């Protein structure tokens, strides 16, 4: 699915690091590709000594931090709204649930005390 809010998110820089076997079996190599906000790539290749774990990692860094913070705040608000809309009565249920648990705790203490009073002469 496409990222429908990509324009609001703003430009980002991507860093992709790959560790793999070099072609020809000469050892391991680490390739780091950095994509700037315009899409231009800067790649570096470094041979590794010994045996390293193969894999790929990536990270993103916003090109405009202020716009990224604004986007994060807007997405947080959107998620909070959608979570509320899925169950608007959740806060009411939590508030009632606290009172129910307090009542059950009090009732348990009273029932335990009453049971002790009824059975004290039987023992």
Secondary structure, 3 states (H helix, E strand, C coil): CCCCCHHHHCCEEEEEEEEEECCCCCCEEEEEEEECCCCCEEEEEEEECCCCCCEEEEEEEECCHHHHHHHHHHHHHHHHHHHHHHCCCHHHHHHHHHHHHHHHHHHHHHHHHHHHHHHCCCC
